[in-house]
Amino acid sequence: MKKNYLLTPGPTPLPPQVCESLSRPIIHHRTPQFQDILKEAHEGLKYVFQTKNEVFILTSSGTGGMESAVINFLSPGDNVIVVEAGKFGERWTEICNAYGINCEVIKVEWGKAVDPLVIAATLKAGKGTFKAVFTTLCETSTGVATDIKAIGQVVKDSEAILVVDAISGLGAIDLKADEWFCDVVVSGSQKGLMLPPGLGFISVGPKAWKLAESSRCPKYYFNLKAAKKAYASTDTPWTPAIGLVIALNEAIRMMKTESLEKIFAWHNKMAQAVRAAVKALGLELFAPDAYSDVVTAVKVPAGVDGEKLVKTMRDTYGVTIAGGQSEMKGKIFRFAHMGYIGEFDVITGISCLEKVLAQMGYKFEMGAGVAAAQKVFLK
Ligand SMILES: *Cc1c(COP(=O)(O)O)cnc(C)c1O
């Protein structure tokens, strides 16, 4: 029998409390019983998003939250700025294009982070015509973290709203939605929040609500005005994913008990261990100047088949990491350390990596990666 370990940047492993909560009988949602649950979820999400704004729970994957962030605030023909530093930045452009919104794309080399000054200059050149700036907290395709705090300073006094895709970063690295002037923050359930896929989240601040008044994009299921009206009476416009909301409360209870501060410190430690391990194996980080504590992208060494490496780890040994996407296919692998991951998951993942690298003929000192990770954990 093969034991499986999930070390991908979504979905991430589920804590036992979450698994248990998912096995309970279903209840009806238009009941005081579910209202209590929803109230707890709304409050819990405010804690995780570090916001006073409403955070809406959508029954969709994270991309449903991204689509909501486009169609509720904008109109066809509007001009927006999109930061494209990888696959998920590109998704903003694709959604905007689908609704006839014009994108001024700031292209950033994969593996690098956007310079907030470039956003400032682009906004300035637009002379007040840009309605939104779309960014990504952690560009999961490259493992790069974006300096949202600095971008918030740049966007706050402009006419544009700042929209952050925090799908993979939320609950793993710091994002102070209110303090950093994020008008709209989007997330999803299956990454830092330790849940199965199926929920999208979106927080909306006053500047974005103001823009919503003039929005003419077509919308129905993701109409946030309907969601806001329902929210006011602790309700949802459609049938919510009741079981997942119950599980969400379990996950957030765990997070509150631990505290965000400790959770971020913990992710930092795991990321340090992974970075130290791959370096000790003679491997190179893909984003040495801008890595995140969410997922680590590593260059596949010369002579090694990157796709086969990932496939062998998964199919032969049950350790699932992620390969590269699009232009990085076969060239990098991505080792995630977000959500319900502990130091021995990291050790297991690194030791499996060593084993398969050795089988593929890559030369290194066996055990060096594990030892380097252990040293970080001992500190
Ligand atoms: C996973 C991810 C998404 C996509 O979310 P889905 O839940 O697959 O729709 C979008 N953005 C980022 C940064 C992600 O990591």
PDBQT file of the ligand as one rigid body, heavy atoms in Angstrom, charges set to zero:
ROOT
HETATM    1  C1  LIG A 401      -4.871  28.445  -7.136  1.00  0.00    +0.000 C 
HETATM    2  C2  LIG A 401      -4.813  29.843  -7.585  1.00  0.00    +0.000 A 
HETATM    3  C3  LIG A 401      -5.826  30.398  -8.373  1.00  0.00    +0.000 A 
HETATM    4  C4  LIG A 401      -6.940  29.586  -8.952  1.00  0.00    +0.000 C 
HETATM    5  O1  LIG A 401      -7.861  29.234  -8.068  1.00  0.00    +0.000 OA
HETATM    6  P1  LIG A 401      -8.948  28.112  -8.417  1.00  0.00    +0.000 P 
HETATM    7  O2  LIG A 401      -9.435  27.797  -7.058  1.00  0.00    +0.000 OA
HETATM    8  O3  LIG A 401      -8.238  26.996  -9.100  1.00  0.00    +0.000 OA
HETATM    9  O4  LIG A 401      -9.972  28.739  -9.271  1.00  0.00    +0.000 OA
HETATM   10  C5  LIG A 401      -5.755  31.735  -8.686  1.00  0.00    +0.000 A 
HETATM   11  N1  LIG A 401      -4.739  32.499  -8.265  1.00  0.00    +0.000 NA
HETATM   12  C6  LIG A 401      -3.734  31.992  -7.533  1.00  0.00    +0.000 A 
HETATM   13  C7  LIG A 401      -2.621  32.879  -7.109  1.00  0.00    +0.000 C 
HETATM   14  C8  LIG A 401      -3.742  30.657  -7.166  1.00  0.00    +0.000 A 
HETATM   15  O5  LIG A 401      -2.748  30.156  -6.432  1.00  0.00    +0.000 OA
ENDROOT
TORSDOF 0
